[in-house]
Amino acid sequence: MFLKENKMNYNNIAKKLNILFVVLVAIAVCANLYMSDKASTAGNALSELESRVKALSLENENLENKYAVASSMSNLTKLAFENGFTDSQSEFYTSPDLALR
């Protein structure tokens, strides 16, 4: 009788362990799916940010080139002449009587 009860007790423990194992495997699978989903969405966000960085870098280079052209000496000289500025000139005034004194 004792042996039969002991065997039933082991069967109950084995069933409980099997159920626990199945539950743990199910939890592990769900956790894996959740982490995979998070990783894929993070990867999508990262690729979007990288493409935005590339676009902004290209725009920055274009703006730097435009600034260099606009601030070049030849362009500034041309704009100065268009706005009425001329080359600097030195004028010397001499008195005609200066040599006679």
PyMOL CGO cylinders between C-alpha atoms (Angstrom):
from pymol import cmd
from pymol.cgo import CYLINDER

trace = [
    CYLINDER, 0.00, 0.00, 0.00, 2.80, 2.38, 0.89, 0.3, 1, 1, 1, 1, 1, 1,
    CYLINDER, 2.80, 2.38, 0.89, 4.55, 1.61, -2.39, 0.3, 1, 1, 1, 1, 1, 1,
    CYLINDER, 4.55, 1.61, -2.39, 1.42, 2.33, -4.38, 0.3, 1, 1, 1, 1, 1, 1,
    CYLINDER, 1.42, 2.33, -4.38, 0.90, 5.72, -2.65, 0.3, 1, 1, 1, 1, 1, 1,
    CYLINDER, 0.90, 5.72, -2.65, 4.57, 6.58, -3.12, 0.3, 1, 1, 1, 1, 1, 1,
    CYLINDER, 4.57, 6.58, -3.12, 4.32, 5.73, -6.84, 0.3, 1, 1, 1, 1, 1, 1,
    CYLINDER, 4.32, 5.73, -6.84, 1.22, 7.93, -7.19, 0.3, 1, 1, 1, 1, 1, 1,
    CYLINDER, 1.22, 7.93, -7.19, 3.07, 10.73, -5.41, 0.3, 1, 1, 1, 1, 1, 1,
    CYLINDER, 3.07, 10.73, -5.41, 5.96, 10.45, -7.90, 0.3, 1, 1, 1, 1, 1, 1,
    CYLINDER, 5.96, 10.45, -7.90, 3.48, 10.50, -10.78, 0.3, 1, 1, 1, 1, 1, 1,
    CYLINDER, 3.48, 10.50, -10.78, 1.91, 13.70, -9.43, 0.3, 1, 1, 1, 1, 1, 1,
    CYLINDER, 1.91, 13.70, -9.43, 5.33, 15.30, -9.04, 0.3, 1, 1, 1, 1, 1, 1,
    CYLINDER, 5.33, 15.30, -9.04, 6.30, 14.23, -12.57, 0.3, 1, 1, 1, 1, 1, 1,
    CYLINDER, 6.30, 14.23, -12.57, 3.07, 15.69, -13.96, 0.3, 1, 1, 1, 1, 1, 1,
    CYLINDER, 3.07, 15.69, -13.96, 3.64, 18.94, -12.10, 0.3, 1, 1, 1, 1, 1, 1,
    CYLINDER, 3.64, 18.94, -12.10, 7.23, 19.12, -13.35, 0.3, 1, 1, 1, 1, 1, 1,
    CYLINDER, 7.23, 19.12, -13.35, 6.07, 18.49, -16.92, 0.3, 1, 1, 1, 1, 1, 1,
    CYLINDER, 6.07, 18.49, -16.92, 3.45, 21.22, -16.63, 0.3, 1, 1, 1, 1, 1, 1,
    CYLINDER, 3.45, 21.22, -16.63, 6.04, 23.58, -15.10, 0.3, 1, 1, 1, 1, 1, 1,
    CYLINDER, 6.04, 23.58, -15.10, 8.47, 22.78, -17.92, 0.3, 1, 1, 1, 1, 1, 1,
    CYLINDER, 8.47, 22.78, -17.92, 5.82, 23.46, -20.58, 0.3, 1, 1, 1, 1, 1, 1,
    CYLINDER, 5.82, 23.46, -20.58, 4.86, 26.74, -18.90, 0.3, 1, 1, 1, 1, 1, 1,
    CYLINDER, 4.86, 26.74, -18.90, 8.52, 27.82, -18.68, 0.3, 1, 1, 1, 1, 1, 1,
    CYLINDER, 8.52, 27.82, -18.68, 9.09, 26.97, -22.34, 0.3, 1, 1, 1, 1, 1, 1,
    CYLINDER, 9.09, 26.97, -22.34, 5.97, 28.94, -23.29, 0.3, 1, 1, 1, 1, 1, 1,
    CYLINDER, 5.97, 28.94, -23.29, 7.19, 31.93, -21.26, 0.3, 1, 1, 1, 1, 1, 1,
    CYLINDER, 7.19, 31.93, -21.26, 10.63, 31.69, -22.89, 0.3, 1, 1, 1, 1, 1, 1,
    CYLINDER, 10.63, 31.69, -22.89, 9.08, 31.57, -26.37, 0.3, 1, 1, 1, 1, 1, 1,
    CYLINDER, 9.08, 31.57, -26.37, 6.89, 34.60, -25.61, 0.3, 1, 1, 1, 1, 1, 1,
    CYLINDER, 6.89, 34.60, -25.61, 9.87, 36.51, -24.22, 0.3, 1, 1, 1, 1, 1, 1,
    CYLINDER, 9.87, 36.51, -24.22, 11.89, 35.64, -27.33, 0.3, 1, 1, 1, 1, 1, 1,
    CYLINDER, 11.89, 35.64, -27.33, 9.09, 36.86, -29.61, 0.3, 1, 1, 1, 1, 1, 1,
    CYLINDER, 9.09, 36.86, -29.61, 8.75, 40.07, -27.62, 0.3, 1, 1, 1, 1, 1, 1,
    CYLINDER, 8.75, 40.07, -27.62, 12.48, 40.80, -27.73, 0.3, 1, 1, 1, 1, 1, 1,
    CYLINDER, 12.48, 40.80, -27.73, 12.65, 40.00, -31.45, 0.3, 1, 1, 1, 1, 1, 1,
    CYLINDER, 12.65, 40.00, -31.45, 9.81, 42.41, -32.12, 0.3, 1, 1, 1, 1, 1, 1,
    CYLINDER, 9.81, 42.41, -32.12, 11.48, 45.15, -30.10, 0.3, 1, 1, 1, 1, 1, 1,
    CYLINDER, 11.48, 45.15, -30.10, 14.80, 44.56, -31.87, 0.3, 1, 1, 1, 1, 1, 1,
    CYLINDER, 14.80, 44.56, -31.87, 13.22, 44.74, -35.31, 0.3, 1, 1, 1, 1, 1, 1,
    CYLINDER, 13.22, 44.74, -35.31, 11.37, 47.98, -34.57, 0.3, 1, 1, 1, 1, 1, 1,
    CYLINDER, 11.37, 47.98, -34.57, 14.53, 49.46, -33.08, 0.3, 1, 1, 1, 1, 1, 1,
    CYLINDER, 14.53, 49.46, -33.08, 16.39, 48.43, -36.23, 0.3, 1, 1, 1, 1, 1, 1,
    CYLINDER, 16.39, 48.43, -36.23, 13.81, 50.19, -38.39, 0.3, 1, 1, 1, 1, 1, 1,
    CYLINDER, 13.81, 50.19, -38.39, 14.07, 53.34, -36.31, 0.3, 1, 1, 1, 1, 1, 1,
    CYLINDER, 14.07, 53.34, -36.31, 17.86, 53.19, -36.50, 0.3, 1, 1, 1, 1, 1, 1,
    CYLINDER, 17.86, 53.19, -36.50, 17.86, 52.87, -40.28, 0.3, 1, 1, 1, 1, 1, 1,
    CYLINDER, 17.86, 52.87, -40.28, 15.46, 55.83, -40.55, 0.3, 1, 1, 1, 1, 1, 1,
    CYLINDER, 15.46, 55.83, -40.55, 17.76, 57.93, -38.35, 0.3, 1, 1, 1, 1, 1, 1,
    CYLINDER, 17.76, 57.93, -38.35, 20.81, 56.92, -40.37, 0.3, 1, 1, 1, 1, 1, 1,
    CYLINDER, 20.81, 56.92, -40.37, 19.12, 57.93, -43.63, 0.3, 1, 1, 1, 1, 1, 1,
    CYLINDER, 19.12, 57.93, -43.63, 18.13, 61.24, -42.07, 0.3, 1, 1, 1, 1, 1, 1,
    CYLINDER, 18.13, 61.24, -42.07, 21.72, 61.82, -40.93, 0.3, 1, 1, 1, 1, 1, 1,
    CYLINDER, 21.72, 61.82, -40.93, 22.94, 61.17, -44.49, 0.3, 1, 1, 1, 1, 1, 1,
    CYLINDER, 22.94, 61.17, -44.49, 20.38, 63.58, -45.93, 0.3, 1, 1, 1, 1, 1, 1,
    CYLINDER, 20.38, 63.58, -45.93, 21.27, 66.29, -43.41, 0.3, 1, 1, 1, 1, 1, 1,
    CYLINDER, 21.27, 66.29, -43.41, 24.99, 65.79, -44.04, 0.3, 1, 1, 1, 1, 1, 1,
    CYLINDER, 24.99, 65.79, -44.04, 24.43, 66.22, -47.77, 0.3, 1, 1, 1, 1, 1, 1,
    CYLINDER, 24.43, 66.22, -47.77, 22.37, 69.35, -47.17, 0.3, 1, 1, 1, 1, 1, 1,
    CYLINDER, 22.37, 69.35, -47.17, 25.09, 70.68, -44.87, 0.3, 1, 1, 1, 1, 1, 1,
    CYLINDER, 25.09, 70.68, -44.87, 27.74, 70.15, -47.56, 0.3, 1, 1, 1, 1, 1, 1,
    CYLINDER, 27.74, 70.15, -47.56, 25.57, 71.93, -50.13, 0.3, 1, 1, 1, 1, 1, 1,
    CYLINDER, 25.57, 71.93, -50.13, 25.06, 74.88, -47.79, 0.3, 1, 1, 1, 1, 1, 1,
    CYLINDER, 25.06, 74.88, -47.79, 28.80, 75.05, -47.06, 0.3, 1, 1, 1, 1, 1, 1,
    CYLINDER, 28.80, 75.05, -47.06, 29.49, 75.15, -50.80, 0.3, 1, 1, 1, 1, 1, 1,
    CYLINDER, 29.49, 75.15, -50.80, 26.92, 77.90, -51.33, 0.3, 1, 1, 1, 1, 1, 1,
    CYLINDER, 26.92, 77.90, -51.33, 28.45, 79.86, -48.44, 0.3, 1, 1, 1, 1, 1, 1,
    CYLINDER, 28.45, 79.86, -48.44, 31.93, 79.46, -49.90, 0.3, 1, 1, 1, 1, 1, 1,
    CYLINDER, 31.93, 79.46, -49.90, 30.75, 80.70, -53.29, 0.3, 1, 1, 1, 1, 1, 1,
    CYLINDER, 30.75, 80.70, -53.29, 28.84, 83.62, -51.77, 0.3, 1, 1, 1, 1, 1, 1,
    CYLINDER, 28.84, 83.62, -51.77, 31.75, 84.70, -49.59, 0.3, 1, 1, 1, 1, 1, 1,
    CYLINDER, 31.75, 84.70, -49.59, 34.48, 84.27, -52.20, 0.3, 1, 1, 1, 1, 1, 1,
    CYLINDER, 34.48, 84.27, -52.20, 36.56, 87.34, -52.97, 0.3, 1, 1, 1, 1, 1, 1,
    CYLINDER, 36.56, 87.34, -52.97, 35.57, 87.46, -56.64, 0.3, 1, 1, 1, 1, 1, 1,
    CYLINDER, 35.57, 87.46, -56.64, 31.89, 87.33, -55.78, 0.3, 1, 1, 1, 1, 1, 1,
    CYLINDER, 31.89, 87.33, -55.78, 32.26, 89.97, -53.07, 0.3, 1, 1, 1, 1, 1, 1,
    CYLINDER, 32.26, 89.97, -53.07, 34.17, 92.23, -55.48, 0.3, 1, 1, 1, 1, 1, 1,
    CYLINDER, 34.17, 92.23, -55.48, 31.47, 91.81, -58.12, 0.3, 1, 1, 1, 1, 1, 1,
    CYLINDER, 31.47, 91.81, -58.12, 28.74, 92.63, -55.60, 0.3, 1, 1, 1, 1, 1, 1,
    CYLINDER, 28.74, 92.63, -55.60, 30.69, 95.66, -54.40, 0.3, 1, 1, 1, 1, 1, 1,
    CYLINDER, 30.69, 95.66, -54.40, 30.97, 97.05, -57.95, 0.3, 1, 1, 1, 1, 1, 1,
    CYLINDER, 30.97, 97.05, -57.95, 27.25, 96.38, -58.54, 0.3, 1, 1, 1, 1, 1, 1,
    CYLINDER, 27.25, 96.38, -58.54, 26.43, 98.38, -55.40, 0.3, 1, 1, 1, 1, 1, 1,
    CYLINDER, 26.43, 98.38, -55.40, 28.60, 101.34, -56.36, 0.3, 1, 1, 1, 1, 1, 1,
    CYLINDER, 28.60, 101.34, -56.36, 31.78, 100.66, -54.44, 0.3, 1, 1, 1, 1, 1, 1,
    CYLINDER, 31.78, 100.66, -54.44, 35.10, 101.14, -56.23, 0.3, 1, 1, 1, 1, 1, 1,
    CYLINDER, 35.10, 101.14, -56.23, 38.70, 100.25, -55.64, 0.3, 1, 1, 1, 1, 1, 1,
    CYLINDER, 38.70, 100.25, -55.64, 40.40, 102.35, -53.06, 0.3, 1, 1, 1, 1, 1, 1,
    CYLINDER, 40.40, 102.35, -53.06, 42.37, 105.19, -54.54, 0.3, 1, 1, 1, 1, 1, 1,
    CYLINDER, 42.37, 105.19, -54.54, 45.08, 107.25, -52.99, 0.3, 1, 1, 1, 1, 1, 1,
    CYLINDER, 45.08, 107.25, -52.99, 45.19, 110.89, -53.84, 0.3, 1, 1, 1, 1, 1, 1,
    CYLINDER, 45.19, 110.89, -53.84, 48.01, 113.22, -53.01, 0.3, 1, 1, 1, 1, 1, 1,
    CYLINDER, 48.01, 113.22, -53.01, 47.41, 116.92, -52.85, 0.3, 1, 1, 1, 1, 1, 1,
    CYLINDER, 47.41, 116.92, -52.85, 50.37, 119.13, -53.30, 0.3, 1, 1, 1, 1, 1, 1,
    CYLINDER, 50.37, 119.13, -53.30, 50.44, 122.82, -53.07, 0.3, 1, 1, 1, 1, 1, 1,
    CYLINDER, 50.44, 122.82, -53.07, 51.97, 124.40, -56.16, 0.3, 1, 1, 1, 1, 1, 1,
    CYLINDER, 51.97, 124.40, -56.16, 53.92, 126.79, -54.00, 0.3, 1, 1, 1, 1, 1, 1,
    CYLINDER, 53.92, 126.79, -54.00, 55.44, 124.09, -51.84, 0.3, 1, 1, 1, 1, 1, 1,
    CYLINDER, 55.44, 124.09, -51.84, 58.62, 123.80, -53.89, 0.3, 1, 1, 1, 1, 1, 1,
    CYLINDER, 58.62, 123.80, -53.89, 59.12, 127.54, -54.03, 0.3, 1, 1, 1, 1, 1, 1,
    CYLINDER, 59.12, 127.54, -54.03, 59.24, 128.17, -50.33, 0.3, 1, 1, 1, 1, 1, 1,
]
cmd.load_cgo(trace, "trace")
